[in-house]
């Protein structure tokens, strides 16, 4: 997920929800969603997804409060797993405050409030809470963490890199999958993973690389999770990467309420729309839908420590 303001979330959710797809014959999980940014209640989201063969749902945190919410939600709903972390754009906000050099100029929290600089002490406090959450049994991943250079300057990048390194340590300490947000930062993400030593399971959320990046991930045994943008008309490079990704390393996700797959791009996304993305992936890979679904389901269990 790219960091968005609360108004962007509200505007998307105000659109008419897409029609449900034909159900999958083999159930798969949504490996990355943000139900706290979607308008239905969690129970309704889970039920709509299960009705089309999408279960379980990985609820992903982007800051301390959303990570706490993810853990609490997963504890309440057996069909929900949790991931806890500070989004790459969150770390510079904590340290430098909103509007500081190297931080997104329009970066506000989901309520539209700007934040003052908290310095290193505030980052330490936030990381300590992520570490606490990562020890909970329902928290199956440390994410989404990583690097995002799309709107971040050098000052912000330094805070992101420190936060990313610390999250790698948390994931390894608790035996959790590391869920990576990587935007315009492939080389640095791969370098830091090599320097720190990757956890046993690494998931590139919303995989955005090309075929060469897919080969690097495959060679290292990193999971590649594909979102609805693989269905977009201009995403041929992404489909080429998907074609090269080994079936045993492929996951599928929504990143809902964002990245809604064709033919509903621009409308609110939700876990029940996973079948559109899975079918596009199967076509890109030249695989039968059920065969890919079986692989994706097994990969989710293996990546998130349930096998």
Secondary structure, DSSP 8 states (H G I E B T S, - for coil): -----HHHHHHHHTS---------SS-EEEEEE-GGGSSS-HHHHHHHHHHTTEEEEEEE-SSHHHHHHHHHHHHH-TTEEEEE---HHHHHHHHH-TTSTTS-TT---TTS------HHHHHHHHHHHHHHHHTSTTEEEEEEEEEE-SS--HHHHHHHHHHHHHHHHHHHHHT-EEEEEEES-HHHHHHHHHHH---S-EEETT----HHHHHHHHHHT-EEEE-GGGGSTT-HHHHHHHHHS-GGGEEE---BTSS--TT-TTS---GGGHHHHHHHHHHHHT--HHHHHHHHHHHHHHHTT--
